Amino acid sequence: MSTHRFTQVDVFTDTPLLGNPLAVVHDAAALSEAQMKAFARWTNLSETTFLLPPTDPRADYRVRIFTPAHEFPFAGHPTLGSCHAWLRAGGVPKQADEIVQECGVGLVRVRRDGARLAFAAPEVRRGGEVDAATRALIARSLRLPVEAIRAAQWVDNGPGFVAVMLGSHAELMALRPDFAAMAIGPTEIGVIAPTPPGHDAQFEVRAFIASGGPTEDPVTGSLNAAIAQWLIGAGIAPERYVAAQGSCLQRHGRLFIERVDGQVWVGGHSVDCIRGDLTL
């Protein structure tokens, strides 16, 4: 058995319990893949990460990201939360102005943005418009008429999402997906809509996931990263905006999006909620 520092972080919020929780196991090189998978199942959080020595000399640390059912090559809130935990545990990056994370998609840059951290959105693995048959499957999964979907795009940068745009915030908030239908269509669907006047964010996002058990993710960095690449690239969103997520789950997630010199950055706060030791 080995003992490891453990941190549970709330990501994309500056107030504990209002973001997306993440379990982080530090100095995890002694753990087997089987132990990592078992612990991720046990935490039953959307993701659990394990911090490891990098294999690429350009990286500051390496991370493996597990859901209770799968390992992901990349995910957004685990990237920011893991970096936050690594820094809080005394990690010192090779470069003063940037942290470099190694993960399944390669190297991901993370920068300090005042009190927040922001990651550079990786390239999408699958993009482009959604065909008519898939759009019909998505509409069925969301219990919507096909014409309610204003636009649909593949936004897969690791987790496998497809994203759809609705015309109103009210439509978005009223969604009650058919997860059984999602199981035979796209199993990860992100939905976005503009917010009403006076809202502190310009867009609201919801993320529905049927693979590994039906759920709605509180705040999803990878999805928002790929959505931003789509919306900014298409001229639908400005080069800087704020996205809200988690409202229907009594969360208050906020993602700070901006494109600088062609690179999309996704930023947010992280706060520690639990610190201790893990023995496996």
Phi and psi in degrees as a GROMACS rama.xvg file:
@    title "Ramachandran Plot"
@    xaxis  label "Phi"
@    yaxis  label "Psi"
@TYPE xy
-135.257  153.013  SER-2
-112.089  137.299  THR-3
-135.694  145.169  HIS-4
-64.9013  141.204  ARG-5
-129.953  135.776  PHE-6
-132.599  134.9  THR-7
-111.128  121.051  GLN-8
-114.396  145.773  VAL-9
-105.867  125.602  ASP-10
-114.033  148.189  VAL-11
66.3266  33.7258  PHE-12
-154.854  152.867  THR-13
-104.875  7.69993  ASP-14
-124.689  119.061  THR-15
-53.2468  142.414  PRO-16
80.2558  5.26589  LEU-17
-114.262  4.77247  LEU-18
-114.912  -140.406  GLY-19
-117.85  116.065  ASN-20
-72.2999  150.161  PRO-21
-142.21  131.297  LEU-22
-93.1086  131.288  ALA-23
-125.162  123.465  VAL-24
-105.071  121.703  VAL-25
-88.5088  155.046  HIS-26
47.6252  56.4753  ASP-27
-95.4455  14.862  ALA-28
-61.0306  -26.7726  ALA-29
-77.9839  -10.0621  ALA-30
-87.6492  140.97  LEU-31
-80.2148  164.486  SER-32
-61.0939  -37.8549  GLU-33
-61.8063  -40.4838  ALA-34
-66.4985  -40.0054  GLN-35
-60.8576  -47.2323  MET-36
-61.8368  -42.2  LYS-37
-65.0347  -40.7333  ALA-38
-68.7643  -38.557  PHE-39
-63.0159  -38.2056  ALA-40
-64.3304  -39.2699  ARG-41
-69.3731  -41.9989  TRP-42
-63.6281  -33.4452  THR-43
59.9204  23.6444  ASN-44
-85.8127  165.157  LEU-45
-60.3475  -36.6423  SER-46
-145.775  147.597  GLU-47
-128.167  136.16  THR-48
-119.851  155.916  THR-49
-128.54  121.624  PHE-50
-89.0198  130.495  LEU-51
-134.872  161.086  LEU-52
-63.373  144.047  PRO-53
-72.0941  152.81  PRO-54
-100.265  -17.6861  THR-55
-98.8631  125.871  ASP-56
-63.9412  -16.15  PRO-57
-80.8435  -16.0218  ARG-58
-89.3338  152.381  ALA-59
-87.8239  -32.8299  ASP-60
-158.633  166.193  TYR-61
-118.041  145.893  ARG-62
-131.245  140.289  VAL-63
-112.273  137.817  ARG-64
-120.245  120.7  ILE-65
-123.539  136.349  PHE-66
-89.4761  177.062  THR-67
-61.9125  -16.6516  PRO-68
-119.21  -24.1701  ALA-69
-141.138  162.717  HIS-70
-100.927  135.28  GLU-71
-104.567  141.63  PHE-72
-73.3022  -24.6989  PRO-73
-159.428  146.626  PHE-74
-156.905  150.427  ALA-75
-78.1795  -54.8143  GLY-76
-67.6132  -31.132  HIS-77
-65.1893  -29.2164  PRO-78
-67.5987  -51.5887  THR-79
-66.8947  -42.9305  LEU-80
-65.8958  -39.7008  GLY-81
-66.2568  -42.1502  SER-82
-63.8682  -43.5956  CYS-83
-57.5213  -47.4277  HIS-84
-65.8754  -39.9945  ALA-85
-62.1787  -44.4394  TRP-86
-65.8966  -43.4477  LEU-87
-64.3666  -27.2074  ARG-88
-84.4011  4.09122  ALA-89
104.338  8.0488  GLY-90
-62.324  136.383  GLY-91
-119.648  114.847  VAL-92
-71.1503  156.127  PRO-93
-66.5942  -31.9621  LYS-94
-112.364  137.662  GLN-95
-66.1143  -31.9721  ALA-96
-101.088  2.73632  ASP-97
-157.077  141.759  GLU-98
-109.197  140.876  ILE-99
-116.939  118.044  VAL-100
-100.679  134.294  GLN-101
-99.5179  131.328  GLU-102
-150.596  -167.252  CYS-103
-62.966  -26.4225  GLY-104
-90.2369  0.319642  VAL-105
114.385  -138.97  GLY-106
-97.3355  132.228  LEU-107
-121.005  126.028  VAL-108
-84.4798  138.447  ARG-109
-128.85  132.03  VAL-110
-120.854  155.936  ARG-111
-80.7823  134.312  ARG-112
-130.383  74.3367  ASP-113
66.5654  -124.558  GLY-114
-81.6812  -4.47553  ALA-115
-105.757  165.877  ARG-116
-112.442  153.759  LEU-117
-139.322  137.415  ALA-118
-107.003  148.68  PHE-119
-78.2275  123.019  ALA-120
-62.4524  125.952  ALA-121
-72.2677  162.572  PRO-122
-63.9771  144.244  GLU-123
-71.8048  142.757  VAL-124
-81.8724  -30.495  ARG-125
-141.826  121.983  ARG-126
-129.636  -167.672  GLY-127
97.5947  165.129  GLY-128
-69.2123  153.559  GLU-129
-88.3519  136.872  VAL-130
-72.5509  165.978  ASP-131
-61.7011  -39.1148  ALA-132
-66.288  -41.9522  ALA-133
-68.4636  -37.8029  THR-134
-60.1378  -39.191  ARG-135
-65.2407  -39.5524  ALA-136
-63.7462  -40.628  LEU-137
-63.5025  -45.2221  ILE-138
-59.2735  -41.483  ALA-139
-63.4806  -42.418  ARG-140
-63.8127  -32.9819  SER-141
-91.8379  0.82694  LEU-142
56.4097  46.483  ARG-143
-124.713  152.639  LEU-144
-68.3053  147.515  PRO-145
-56.2462  -36.7343  VAL-146
-69.1095  -12.6979  GLU-147
-72.3469  -19.4183  ALA-148
-84.1498  110.12  ILE-149
-76.3006  -32.3264  ARG-150
-159.457  152.929  ALA-151
-145.389  136.675  ALA-152
-146.866  139.431  GLN-153
-71.4127  132.276  TRP-154
-136.068  54.5637  VAL-155
-94.0442  108.768  ASP-156
-117.321  21.4543  ASN-157
149.683  -62.8499  GLY-158
-70.2143  -20.9608  PRO-159
99.3901  24.7318  GLY-160
-74.5326  150.097  PHE-161
-115.803  145.425  VAL-162
-122.118  145.032  ALA-163
-130.454  147.023  VAL-164
-105.553  130.283  MET-165
-104.677  165.188  LEU-166
-82.8094  -22.0492  GLY-167
-143.107  152.813  SER-168
-63.5324  -37.3227  HIS-169
-61.9394  -40.8399  ALA-170
-61.1189  -43.0291  GLU-171
-62.2216  -47.7236  LEU-172
-65.9706  -26.6026  MET-173
-84.882  -6.11637  ALA-174
-62.1644  134.409  LEU-175
-133.826  89.4343  ARG-176
-63.9203  156.733  PRO-177
-96.1679  95.6221  ASP-178
-69.2663  -25.7166  PHE-179
-65.1301  -40.1403  ALA-180
-67.8888  -36.584  ALA-181
-61.8888  -29.9152  MET-182
-65.044  -21.1677  ALA-183
-109.099  -1.17346  ILE-184
-117.163  -155.4  GLY-185
-57.1227  128.779  PRO-186
-93.693  -4.67882  THR-187
-130.867  110.347  GLU-188
-122.572  123.195  ILE-189
-101.294  137.381  GLY-190
-125.292  134.917  VAL-191
-132.475  147.152  ILE-192
-150.632  152.069  ALA-193
-68.2778  148.242  PRO-194
-87.2512  160.111  THR-195
-73.7781  163.293  PRO-196
-56.0617  141.967  PRO-197
91.4591  -9.61028  GLY-198
-71.7152  150.31  HIS-199
-80.5528  -7.83397  ASP-200
-119.023  157.85  ALA-201
-89.4062  -26.7106  GLN-202
-136.612  153.353  PHE-203
-119.741  143.652  GLU-204
-126.846  143.429  VAL-205
-128.223  145.939  ARG-206
-126.86  117.933  ALA-207
-111.123  134.031  PHE-208
-133.303  122.119  ILE-209
-100.352  -23.6394  ALA-210
-72.1075  134.221  SER-211
77.6132  11.8964  GLY-212
115.179  135.87  GLY-213
-66.9022  131.438  PRO-214
-159.367  162.127  THR-215
-113.911  126.336  GLU-216
-80.1089  135.851  ASP-217
-64.0954  -50.9409  PRO-218
-148.283  126.151  VAL-219
-124.115  101.464  THR-220
-67.1473  -42.8958  GLY-221
-63.231  -42.7331  SER-222
-61.9328  -47.2888  LEU-223
-64.4054  -33.5785  ASN-224
-61.4469  -48.6472  ALA-225
-71.452  -36.3965  ALA-226
-60.7641  -42.2862  ILE-227
-61.9727  -41.9767  ALA-228
-60.2633  -39.8392  GLN-229
-67.7423  -55.1997  TRP-230
-67.8273  -42.8739  LEU-231
-68.1423  -42.6075  ILE-232
-61.9158  -33.1469  GLY-233
-88.5044  -2.19329  ALA-234
77.2828  14.3341  GLY-235
-81.0727  -33.9805  ILE-236
-118.586  153.08  ALA-237
-71.6073  171.321  PRO-238
-72.6342  -10.9227  GLU-239
-140.329  126.59  ARG-240
-156.857  169.328  TYR-241
-114.628  134.559  VAL-242
-111.067  137.986  ALA-243
-102.277  147.573  ALA-244
-155.506  147.541  GLN-245
102.19  -1.00519  GLY-246
-56.9279  -40.9847  SER-247
-72.3029  -10.3618  CYS-248
-108.963  15.7108  LEU-249
59.6252  37.1238  GLN-250
-112.874  170.045  ARG-251
-136.785  57.1232  HIS-252
-73.5551  139.323  GLY-253
-135.58  128.72  ARG-254
-118.285  130.05  LEU-255
-104.383  109.989  PHE-256
-105.63  136.386  ILE-257
-154.285  150.324  GLU-258
-111.274  124.873  ARG-259
-126.136  120.097  VAL-260
52.2475  40.6858  ASP-261
86.0214  -9.5574  GLY-262
-99.6327  126.342  GLN-263
-85.3903  132.219  VAL-264
-116.946  140.173  TRP-265
-120.299  116.351  VAL-266
-117.706  160.346  GLY-267
-175.717  162.307  GLY-268
-80.9069  160.064  HIS-269
-140.505  144.436  SER-270
-134.85  142.551  VAL-271
-74.7823  138.101  ASP-272
-116.015  -35.9212  CYS-273
-137.674  134.216  ILE-274
-133.044  137.501  ARG-275
-178.33  -153.486  GLY-276
-123.115  146.395  ASP-277
-119.287  130.615  LEU-278
-118.127  121.867  THR-279
